[in-house]
């Protein structure tokens, strides 16, 4: 069997502040070490349950170059770097049997939730057929287009609740209790890793009880953008229009395939990084 572990950083135990997740800030090296250690715990748990599994690990935070390759369990294949067509799920395909979300965070606009956002600080909300989806929902639905279930998620308690609303039978591991955007009560990292290893083995063992998240198209998508300039740039994309007339911060588009919706959201994130000349 093939398993993909997608690893973000904001939901790692002990991580609560942007200085721990930003490569340009002083505490980033600690954050990436904690991230790598949690990934290793999950790899070990998967292989406890299925010793012959082929394990892929997608570095899914920021630049997608955070996990320490030399410290990662040598039994795993590391997907590293960007841009890539499937974003945070780099490496997934029709042969993948299960996906595990590690270190994930809640979507923009909810709280209390540690470092909650959706793809970037420039995206205020994404709604698909009126359903608000953050990174958890977007990635779970993308996996669903390939028939792949998300069997495990770790992060703060708000992130765990977000997945359970979409997939009630998935295993969740709250490694911290959110008190706010940059504060939480966290498990000791070693305790978090022990729980993750056990939970990964459990999730793989009962993966058949978790259905893929399959959304039915066509998909009317609304994306709220922080910057008016981002809205202007977005409307240059064929099929993307401004909602609510001139001055609105929301853009809309309709697609038949959810994977196309996912890719368009990724493109809007990149466009949002462009500032006026």
C-alpha positions in Angstrom: 0.0 0.0 0.0 1.0 3.6 -0.5 0.5 6.3 2.2 1.0 10.0 1.9 1.8 12.1 5.0 1.2 15.9 4.4 3.0 17.9 7.0 2.3 21.5 7.8 3.9 23.5 10.6 1.4 25.7 12.4 -0.3 22.7 14.0 2.8 21.1 15.5 2.9 20.8 19.3 4.8 23.7 20.8 4.4 26.0 17.8 2.3 29.0 18.5 4.0 32.1 16.9 5.0 33.2 13.3 8.7 33.4 14.5 8.6 29.6 14.7 7.2 29.1 11.2 8.9 31.8 9.1 12.3 31.0 7.6 13.4 34.6 8.1 12.7 34.6 11.8 14.9 33.7 14.7 13.0 30.7 16.1 12.3 28.9 12.8 15.0 26.2 13.3 13.3 25.0 16.4 9.9 24.9 14.5 11.3 22.8 11.7 13.1 20.4 14.1 9.8 19.8 15.9 8.0 19.4 12.6 10.5 16.8 11.4 10.2 14.8 14.7 6.4 14.7 14.5 6.7 13.5 10.8 9.0 10.7 12.0 6.6 9.6 14.7 3.8 9.3 12.1 6.0 7.4 9.6 6.9 5.0 12.4 3.2 4.5 13.3 2.2 3.8 9.7 5.0 1.2 9.4 4.0 -0.3 12.8 0.6 -1.1 11.2 1.8 -1.9 7.7 5.5 -2.8 7.6 5.6 -3.1 3.8 3.8 0.3 3.2 5.4 2.8 0.8 5.4 6.1 2.7 5.6 9.4 1.0 6.0 12.6 3.0 4.9 16.0 1.4 6.5 19.0 3.0 3.4 21.3 3.0 4.4 24.5 4.8 5.3 27.8 3.3 8.2 27.2 0.8 7.7 23.4 1.1 11.4 23.2 2.2 11.1 22.9 6.0 11.5 19.3 6.9 15.2 18.4 7.6 16.0 15.7 4.9 18.9 14.3 6.8 16.8 13.9 10.0 13.7 12.4 8.3 13.1 8.6 8.7 15.1 7.0 5.8 12.2 4.7 5.0 10.1 7.6 3.6 10.2 9.4 0.3 10.3 13.2 0.7 8.4 15.5 -1.7 10.0 18.9 -1.4 9.9 22.3 -3.1 7.4 24.4 -5.1 5.5 25.2 -7.2 3.8 21.8 -7.8 0.4 21.1 -9.3 -1.1 19.4 -6.2 0.3 21.8 -3.7 0.2 20.4 -0.2 -0.6 16.9 -1.5 2.4 16.6 -3.7 2.9 12.9 -4.4 -0.7 11.8 -4.2 -2.1 9.7 -7.1 -4.7 7.0 -7.8 -2.5 4.4 -6.2 -2.5 6.2 -2.8 -4.5 4.3 -0.1 -4.6 6.9 2.6 -3.6 10.5 3.5 -2.6 11.8 6.9 -2.6 15.5 7.7 0.0 16.4 10.3 0.6 19.8 11.9 -2.5 21.3 10.2 -4.3 24.4 11.3 -7.9 25.8 11.2 -9.2 27.9 8.4 -9.2 31.7 8.3 -11.8 33.4 10.4 -12.4 30.8 13.1 -11.1 30.8 16.6 -9.7 30.4 19.0 -7.3 28.7 16.7 -3.5 28.8 16.6 -2.1 30.6 13.5 -5.4 30.1 11.6 -5.4 31.1 8.0 -6.3 29.7 4.5 -3.2 29.2 2.3 -1.9 32.7 3.0 -2.8 35.8 5.0 -4.1 37.4 1.7 -7.0 34.9 1.4 -9.8 35.7 3.9 -12.1 32.9 3.0 -12.9 30.3 0.3 -16.4 29.0 -0.2 -17.3 26.1 -2.5 -21.0 25.9 -3.2 -21.4 28.1 -0.1 -19.4 25.7 2.1 -16.4 27.5 3.8 -13.2 25.4 3.3 -9.8 26.0 4.7 -6.7 24.0 3.9 -8.1 21.0 5.7 -11.3 20.9 3.6 -9.6 21.9 0.3 -7.0 19.2 0.6 -9.4 16.6 1.8 -11.7 17.3 -1.2 -8.7 17.2 -3.5 -7.7 13.8 -2.2 -11.4 12.8 -2.6 -11.2 13.4 -6.4 -8.8 10.5 -6.5 -10.8 8.4 -4.1 -8.3 8.8 -1.3 -9.5 9.2 2.3 -8.0 11.4 5.0 -7.7 9.0 7.9 -5.8 11.2 10.4 -5.2 14.8 11.3 -3.2 16.4 14.1 -3.2 20.1 15.1 -4.9 22.1 17.7 -8.4 21.2 19.0 -10.1 23.6 16.5 -8.3 22.1 13.5 -9.3 18.6 14.8 -13.0 19.6 15.1 -12.8 21.1 11.5 -11.9 17.7 10.1 -14.4 15.8 12.2 -17.2 18.0 10.7 -16.2 16.8 7.3 -15.1 13.2 8.1 -16.6 12.1 11.4 -14.8 8.7 11.4 -11.3 10.0 10.9 -8.8 9.9 13.7 -7.7 13.2 15.2 -4.9 14.0 17.6 -5.2 17.4 19.4 -1.6 18.2 20.3 -2.5 21.6 21.8 -5.6 23.5 23.0 -5.9 26.8 21.3 -6.4 29.9 23.5 -5.9 32.4 20.7 -4.2 33.1 17.4 -0.7 32.9 19.0 -1.3 31.1 22.3 -2.1 27.5 23.3 -1.7 24.9 26.0 0.5 22.4 24.3 1.5 18.8 25.0 5.2 18.1 25.6 6.7 17.3 22.2 7.6 13.8 23.3 4.1 13.1 24.5 2.7 14.4 21.3 5.0 12.1 19.2 4.0 9.1 21.3 0.3 9.8 20.7 0.9 10.5 17.0 2.6 7.2 16.5 -0.2 5.2 18.2 -2.9 7.2 16.3 -1.1 6.7 12.9 -1.1 3.0 13.4 -4.8 3.0 14.4 -5.8 5.2 11.5 -4.0 2.9 9.0 -5.5 -0.2 10.6 -9.1 1.1 10.2 -8.7 3.2 7.1 -11.6 1.3 5.4 -14.0 3.0 7.9 -13.2 6.5 6.6 -14.8 7.5 3.2 -13.1 9.9 0.8 -14.5 13.4 0.9 -16.2 13.7 -2.4 -17.9 16.9 -3.5 -20.2 17.0 -6.5 -19.7 19.6 -9.2 -20.1 21.9 -11.0 -18.5 24.1 -8.3 -19.4 27.8 -7.8 -16.3 29.1 -5.9 -16.0 32.4 -4.0 -12.7 33.7 -2.7 -12.5 36.7 -0.4 -9.1 38.5 -1.0 -7.5 41.0 1.4 -6.1 43.3 -1.1 -8.0 45.2 -3.9 -4.9 44.9 -6.1 -5.2 41.1 -5.7 -8.8 41.3 -6.9 -7.7 43.4 -9.9 -5.1 40.8 -10.8 -7.5 37.9 -10.3 -10.0 39.2 -12.8 -7.3 38.9 -15.5 -7.7 35.1 -15.3 -10.3 33.9 -17.8 -13.5 32.9 -16.1 -12.8 34.8 -12.8 -14.9 37.8 -12.1 -15.5 40.3 -9.4 -18.5 39.7 -7.2 -20.7 42.5 -5.9 -19.7 45.1 -8.5 -16.8 47.5 -8.5 -14.9 47.7 -5.2 -15.8 44.2 -3.9 -13.1 42.0 -2.4 -14.7 38.8 -3.6 -13.9 37.0 -6.8 -16.0 34.1 -8.2 -15.5 31.4 -10.8 -17.3 28.1 -11.8 -15.5 24.9 -12.7 -16.6 21.3 -13.3 -13.6 19.6 -11.7 -12.6 20.2 -8.0 -9.0 19.8 -8.9 -9.3 22.8 -11.2 -10.9 24.8 -8.3 -7.9 23.8 -6.1 -5.4 24.9 -8.7 -7.1 28.3 -9.2 -7.0 28.9 -5.5 -3.3 28.2 -5.5 -2.9 30.6 -8.4 -4.8 33.3 -6.5 -2.5 32.8 -3.5 0.5 33.5 -5.8 -1.1 36.5 -7.4 -1.8 37.9 -3.9 1.9 38.1 -3.3 2.3 40.6 -6.1 2.3 44.2 -4.8 1.8 47.4 -6.8 4.9 48.5 -8.7 
